[in-house]
Amino acid sequence: MKEFFQGFHIKLAQYISYNSKELVTNPQWFIMRRMGRFNAIRKWKGESFTSYKAPSIQQTESSIFTNINIDNVIANLEKYGLYQGLQLPEHIINNILKFAYSTNCYAGKNPKQGFHIHEKDKAQAFCKQKILVGKYFNTALQCQAINMLQNDLILQEIAAKYLKTKPVHISNSLFWSFPSNSTFFEQSKAAQVFHCDLDDYKFLKFFFYITDVDLNSGPHVYILGSHNRKKLLYQLLRGRATEQDLIDYYGKENIVSITGSRGWGFAEDTFGYHKGSAPLTQPRLMLQVEFASKDYEMQHDLIEPRYLKSIL
């Protein structure tokens, strides 16, 4: 329990500052973030979408994915919150890797701390702090493959059938996770401890490994069924719970570490508990593409290029 409250005063100050600004600048987002944590509210909002019928498409040249049983995807998402088995073709992987190796990523998602991936150690020494995460900005504008994925009709159909409404693309996130000896508080900031997202009353994320991921290179971890089953305390707090508490409540057998070769993809309702485990030996490059019922303009990776700065 001690680690759970590590840095609590810092997080409390950040919470107060952020939420005060949020209430003024984006009141709909503020309300959703307070109300969307409760199962009853989410169910009520979800029922308002049930009249929507998602159009079906032919799995031909309209999608980069083949042989996807969409009904099976939806059944797994509704029961477990997770479906594995979306595979990127090699040319898509290579296009994303080319972009990642030729473009600045940004330490701790800070647009003023850009560096090329091959200069990571030099950048870390220069800024005198650990770099756990390196995020890219303006991805769909600069990378054709990512633009194709956010517009892919199979992904859109999966999102439409799961959300039961016309899906809105709200974000992409391409980022490295680096090996580091980090504290619990540092891991918390890097989303490397169990948490649940709240980006809308209902939303869906697609994840793709762009590098090979084994148990030592930071596998994504998900708790099956936690998207639909949360005790009242979890709903009230919304944030992180201790790992042991989650194991006790959901059962160790429902905690899944997702490994796979580059290109391996999965769809996930991240209102369920999940984390990106800290890499031990090799960095991990992951792409996330997100759809929701509404865009609150809080999740996107778009930043005016003039505001992006390099460390070196």
C-alpha positions, 0 to 999 in steps of 0.5 A, a space after each residue: 500500500 505504501 507504493 500506492 501513495 508514493 508521490 501522492 502530494 505531487 499527484 494531488 497538486 497536479 490533479 487539482 491544477 489540471 481539473 480546474 483548467 479542464 472545467 473551464 476549457 472543456 466542460 463536457 470532457 470534465 463531466 464525462 470524466 466524473 460520470 463515465 466511471 460508473 457502470 450504471 451511467 455507462 450502461 445508460 449511455 450505451 443503450 442510447 446507441 443500440 439503434 445504430 446498425 454498423 454497415 458491413 464491408 467486403 474484406 478486399 482491397 478496402 482493408 489491409 486486414 484479411 480473414 477477420 471474423 468480425 462477429 468473433 472479434 465483437 464476442 471476445 470484446 464484449 466478454 473479455 474486453 480483449 481480442 488478439 489476432 490482428 496482424 499488420 502486413 510487412 509493408 505497413 510495419 516497415 513504413 512505420 519503422 522508417 518513420 520512427 527511425 527518421 523522425 524525432 520522438 519526445 521524452 516523456 511526451 514533452 514536445 520540447 524534448 525531441 530526439 532521434 531514437 539512435 540518440 536516446 542515451 545522449 538525450 537522456 544524459 543531456 536532460 539529466 533524467 530517465 527517459 522511460 517513454 518517447 512519443 511521436 507527434 503528428 503521426 498520421 500527417 507524416 506516416 502513410 501507414 498510420 493514416 491508412 490504419 486510422 481510416 481502415 474500414 475493418 477497424 472502423 467496422 469493428 469499432 462501430 459494432 462494439 460501440 454500437 454507434 458511428 465511430 469517431 477516430 480520436 487519436 493515434 499514439 506511437 511511442 517507445 518504452 525503454 528499459 530503465 531502473 524506475 521507481 513506482 511513481 515514475 512507472 505510474 507516470 509512464 502508464 506502467 502500473 495497472 490503471 483504466 482509461 476514461 476517454 469517453 462513455 464507450 471507446 475502443 483501442 487497437 494496439 500493434 507491436 511494431 517491434 518484437 515483444 516477449 516477456 522481457 521487452 515490455 508486454 502489454 498486460 490486460 485483466 480479462 473481464 475488468 471492463 464490465 466488472 468493477 466493484 464500487 470502490 474502483 468506480 469511485 476512485 477510477 484510478 490505479 489500484 494496487 496490483 495485489 488487490 486486483 489479483 485478489 479481486 479478478 484472479 491471477 488467471 485473468 491477467 494476460 501478458 500479451 506477447 507477439 512478433 512485430 505486427 501483432 495486433 489486438 483490440 481492447 476496451 481499456 476501461 478495463 485494467 491494463 498496463 504497459 509493463 516496463 521493458 527489461 532488456 529491449 525497447 518496445 515500439 507500439 502503435 495505438 489507434 483509438 475510436 470513440 462515440 465523441 471526440 472531446 479533442 483531448 486525445 489526439 497527437 497533433 501539435 503545431 510543428 513550430 512548438 516541437 523542439 529538440 533536446 540536442 
